[in-house]
Each structure stands twice: as structure tokens, then as C-alpha cells.
Amino acid sequence: MEIRIRKTQHPQPKPEDPRKLGFGTVFTDHMFTMDYDPQQGWHDAAIVPLEEIAIHPGAAVFHYGAEVFEGLKAYRTDDGSVQLFRPADNMQRMRNSAERIQLPDFDPDFLLKALLRLVELDQDWVPTTPGASLYIRPVEFCTDIDLGLHAISRARMMILLSPVGSYLSGGLKPVNILIEDTDVRAVRGGTGYAKCGGNYAAANRAAAKAERRGFDQVLWLDGVHRQYIEEVGGMNVMFKIKGKIVTPALTGSVLPGITRRSCIQLLRDKGYEVEERLISVDEVMASLESGTMEEAWGCGTAAVISPIGSFAYQDRQFTVNNREIGPCAQDLYDTLTGIQWGRRTDPYGWIVKVPKP
């Protein structure tokens, strides 16, 4: 399928101070869009000026949450070029998410081609400020106009670009975590492994409660036993206990993070033993109480690595590594960001260069 390109006649001014970008509130000049129906399949693929879209208020996405999305970044290297980190993995994960919601399947190679062309067109928006990047948001959603519950037949795919500052605006500082024991994010057999909006909406109440109590993030427990660690906020979580790295197994209710996968590869190559298994909240509390938990961190696209400085669970609270960044978390952050921004060599083939216009 050909990608039609219509360039804007009214380019927007670039942000005057990239250090004040925040996250996800500024958008570039163009977006990608294409539509699906049973007769034509995917059609009308186009890169067009960023604009508001008209969707019927009866569209099923508004009523039944039929949508999935991805998040990845484009990075400006020291030589001025632009590159992406493992974008094919994002395309495949989005396909897996779409299958769970039963949105129309798509060709991941074509979507990656469209994404690269869009970033190529708007690459002047990729920040040069250290720590800043261009956030890329592909999204697929149902456009059927029908309030009845039924199989999905029509959909739209879009890709938006947003220059963003460092997600950790205050630097790589350890965060304080509240372990949630009432609400759950997902259950096995549900949508926990899919990147869909409903998972994040379901997290809002616990996140608001944690914020009111002065915590930065919520650590989720499984939805059946309320005993096993799953995710922290919108990230995967890892613990360093007695020299070993332990991270929750992908049991179907945990998002298969691309940063998580990259961390596991890097850690094993650095000589660490990494266990992907069930880890209970009681084990975590015992390791904190005994002092055998040496480090803990979240990992994800937005923050890359987010060190954890304390955990609170019911009436107990413990600090981790004196609320300091541990050497393992720091090394992971330095290695991953070094590869992403082109300051370190990429021995894994994770980097995809964006063509210069």
C-alpha cells in the first residue's frame, strides 16, 4: 500500500526551551493515519498535517474501550542523526495487543515503514537537549458506529509524535512505592499483557490514593491471590536480592516490556543470574527486613530505569539501599541510554537509523 503524503502549509513554531517540554503535551506538524473495513482491508494510508479528527459519538471506542497503543522514542545522537530503539518489537507487541482486543490485524513491517517515514518528515522536532527525545504513539481503535456488543469490523490506525523532556525531570532519584492490596490492575486471562487503555484506567484509583499519601507509584499484586508482585506503576519491576536479579514472570497479567527484555539481556551478559519467576510480597518484605534486598527498580520506555528508594505495605515501611541509586540500576541506565542516544556501541542490533530527509 502506498503512503500518501500531504505536508503542512503552516508549520508550528518549535518549543523555545526544550527543557520545559514536559511529557506528551506538545505535538509535531504531522501524523499518520489509515482506516480499516472488511471490504477494503487497511486503506487510505497517509501522512497528513496534525489536525483534530471527527468521530461519531456512537463509535464503539468511546463506549467499550476497544483500543490498543504503543510507546517508543526517537533519539538525537551527537552527530545529529536520529535513531529508534527496537521498534520492530513494539510493532509485534501491538499486534499481540490488537489480537487480545480483536482489533484488525496489520502488517508490522508496513506500520514500521510508515512510522519511520513520519519521523523522517518531522525529525527536526527531535530535541537536541540531553535527556529529551521524540515520543512516538501508535494507536489503533474501533470506529464501528453501533452501541451493541459485537465483533469489531472497522478501525483506525494513527501515529502521533510528541517531543518530550526527560521523564525523570528531577534526575535519576529513587521513588517511594506503595504496595496496593485492595485494587488490582489485571488478572491472568484478562488484558494484563496487552497495552490497552483499560489497564491504565483501572490503575487510576490506586494511583490517586498513593499520591494523596505522598507516594510516587503503586506496586501491583496479582488479582487472584493478592500475594505475587506484578508491576510498578506503568513499568516492569526488578529486585536485586543476595546478588541475584529477580523479576516477575510473564504469566499473562504482566506487560512484556521491551525495556525489561533488554535489561535481562544486558544483566545476563554482565554476569548476573536473572530469575523470571513468581515473587511474593512476603518474600519482598522479608528481604527488606533482613537487608538482603540490595536494589530495586522499575524499567520502561518512558523512564528507562526508575530506582526505588522505599516500599510501604499495610503498616510496614522499609527503605532500599539507603534511598540511594544502586550500582546495578545506574549501570543499566547508563548502558541503555548510551545505546539509545548513540554514545555506546550496539552489539545487539537494537538500533534502527532514521533516514535523513
N, C-alpha and C positions, 0 to 999 in steps of 0.2 A: 504494500500500500504506500502510495506517495504521501509525503507530508507537505501540505500546502503552507507557505509562509507568508504572512502579511505583517510587515513591520509597522511599528507605531509611527505616526506623524507628529507625535507630541511627547518626546522623551521626558521623563521625570527628572528633576534635579537629584543628584546623588546626595546622600546624607553628608552634612558638613563635618560632623565629628563621629567617625565610625565607633569610637569608644563608648558612645551613648546609644548604640543601636538597640540594646535590649534583645529580646528573643521573639521573633515571629510577628512583628507588628509593621515592618516595612517590607514592601514587595517590589520586584523588578518590573521592567517595562512590558514583559511578555509572559504568556502562559501557553501550555499545550492542552489541547482538548480533542477528544474523539468520542463518538457515540456508538452504541450497540443496539441492534434489534434483530429478531430472529430471521427476518428476510434477508438482510444485508450483512449480518455479522458486524464486525467493527468497521466503521466507515467515517469519512469526513475528518481524517486526522489533520490537525492544523496547529501551527504556532501563530498566535494572534496577539494583539495588544491586550494587556491586562484590563479586564473590564468586569463589571457585575454581570451575573448570569440570571436569566429568567427561568424559574422552575415552577411548575404548577403546585399550588399549596396541597394538592392531594397526592403528590409524589410519595411513594412508599418510604423513601429515605427519612422523611420527616416523622413518620408515624411508627415505623418498625425498626429504625436504626440499621437498615441494610447498607452498610458501607465498610470499607477497609482502607487502610492507608499505609504509607511507609515514611521513613525519615532517614535521610542521608545528607552528606555535606560535600561541597566542593571547596578545595583549599588552594590558596595562592602560595606558590613556592618562592624562594628567594630570587630565582631567575625570572620571575614574572609569569611563569606558566601556571596553568590551573589543572588540578587533578582530583580524581574521586577515589574513595576507599571502598573496595569490594562491592561495587554497585550491582554486579550480577547476583550476588547473594540477596540483596534487597528485592530484586525483581522476582526471584524464586520464592522468597518468603511471602511476598504479596500475593503470588499465585496460590500459595497454600492457604493464606487467609481468605482469599476470594472463594476457594473451594469450600471452606468451612461455612461461609455465609451463603453459598450457592449463587454468587455473582458470576457473570460470564467469565470464562477463562480467556486469557490473552497470550500473545506471543511475547515472552520476556525479552527476547533479542530485539524485537521491534520497539518495545517500550523503552529499552535502554538506548536504542538508537535515537528515539525521539527526545529522551532526556538529555543525551549528550549534545544534540543539535540545539536544544533550548539553552543549555548552559553556555554553549559556544556563542550563541547570539547575544546573550546577556552577560558575558564574562567580565565586562567592565565593572559589573556590580560586585564581583568577588572582592572582599575587603583585603587591604594590604596590612592592616593593623594586626600585630601579633595576637593570636588567640581568637581572632574573628574569622568568620567563614561564610559561605553561602549555603543556607539550609535549603534542602530540596524536599518538597512534599508531594509525592504522587498520591492520588486518592481515586477510588472507584466507588460509585454509589448507584443505587437503584433509582430509576426515573419513571417506573410504572405509575400511571395515574389510576389508582384503584385502592380503596380502603379495605378491601377484602384480603385475607391472608391467602397467599398463593405463591406459586413458583415465580421467580424473577425472570422477566423476559426483556426488559430494556434497562440500559445502564449508560453511565457517562464516566469517562476517564479524564482526569485532569492532572497537570503537574504545575505547581506553583514554586517560585523561587523567592527566598527571603534572606537578605544579608543580615547576619546576626553577630552580636558581640559574644564574648566568652560567656558560656553558660554559668561558669563559676565566677561571677563578677567580682567577688571578694578574694579571688585566688583559690588555690587548692587547699581549702580549710576543712578539717573534719566536721561532719554534721552530726546532729543529735537525732536519734531514731526512737520512735515509739512503736513497740510491737503490738499490733492490733489483735485483740482477742474476741471481738464481737462481730464486726463486719468481715466479709470475705470478698476477695477480688474475683475469684473464679473457682470452678470445680472441674475435676477430671471428667472428660466427656463433654464439657462446655466449650467456651470460646477462649479459654485462657492462653492457648498457644497462638491464637490469631491476633493480628494487630488491628483491632476494630474499636470504634468509638465507645461501644457499650462497656467495655472493660474499664475504660478510663472514667466514664460517668459513674460507674459503680464504686469507684475509689474516692469520689468527692467527699462523702460524709466523713469517712475516717480521716482523710487528709485535713479537713476543716477542723475536726476535733483535735488532731495533733497540733495544728498551728495555734489553736486557742491555748493549748497547754505549753506552748513555747518550743515545740519540736519542729525539726526541718522536714522529716519524711516519716512515712509509715512502713513498717516491715510486716508483710502479709504472711499469715499462716494458711495451711491448706483448709479447704472448705468442708472436709469430711470429719477429720479427727481434731482439727484446730490445734495441731501439735507440730506439724512439719513446716519448716521455713520454705517460702516460695520466692517472693521478690521484695525489693525495697523500692517504694515509690514506683516510678516507671522504669526501673533498671533491674538487671540481674544482680545477685549479691554473692560475694565470695568471702571466706574466712581463712585465716592462716592460724592453724591450731597445731601446736607441737611441731612446727616446721612443715606441716602438710597443708596444701590448699584444698579446701572443701567447698563445693558449690552444689546447690540443689540440682538433682537430676531432672531432666526434661520428661516429666511424666504426663504431659498433655495439658496441664494447667499453668505452665510457666512459659513465657515468651522465649523462643530460641534466639537469643540475642546474637547479633553478628560481632559486637564488641566482646561479648562473653566467649564466643568461639575463638576469636583472635587472642584473647587473654590466655585461654587454655593452651593454645599452640605455643605462645611465647613462653609461658611458665614451664611447660614440659621441656622446651628447647633450652631453657636456662637451668634445667636440672631439678626442678621441683616435682614432687609427687602430687598429682592432682586427682582428687576423688570426686566423681559426679555421683551423688547418692542422696538418699533421704537423710536430712539432718533435723533433729527435733529441737524445739525451743528449749527443752530441758537440757539437752546437750550444750546448746549455746550458753545458757545461763550457768551451767556447771563449769564450762571452760572460762567464762568471765570471772566467776567466783574464785576459781583455783589459780587464775592468772596464766593459764595455758593458751588463751586466745591472744595471739601476738598482734594481729592486724585484722581489720575488716574493711570492705569497701564495696560500693556499688559500681556497676560498669554499664555504659550505654552510649549511644551515639551522641546525645546532647552534651553530657558532661565528660565523656570518655571514662575517667576514673573519679569517683567521689569517695574519699576516705570517710570512715565512720569513727566518730570520737566517743560516742556513748550509746547505750541501749537502755530503755526503760520497759519493764514488763510487769504489769499489775503493780505490786507495791515495792518492786526492786529496781534499782538502777545501778549500772556499772559503767565505768569508763574503759576505753580501749587505748592502750599504748600512750597513756598519759595525755590523751586528746591530741596527739601529735601524728603527723603523717608518717607511716611506716616505710621502711626502705623498699619493701616489695611493691606496695602501691605506687610509690614515687617512681620506681624503675619502670613499672608498666606504663604509667602515664608518659614518662619521658620517651619510652620506646615507641608507643603507639602514635603519639603526637609527632614524634620525629619522623616516622614513616609517612604519616598523613600530610605533613607540611613539607616533605621532601628534604628534611635535614639529615635523615638517616637512610641508608640503602634499604631496599625492599627485597629480601631474599625469597619472598613467598608468592610474588606475582599478584599482590593485592591491589596495586595502584593502576588506575586507568587514566591516561592523559586525555585532556580535552583539547581537540584541535584548535589552533589559533585561527581567528577569523581572517 
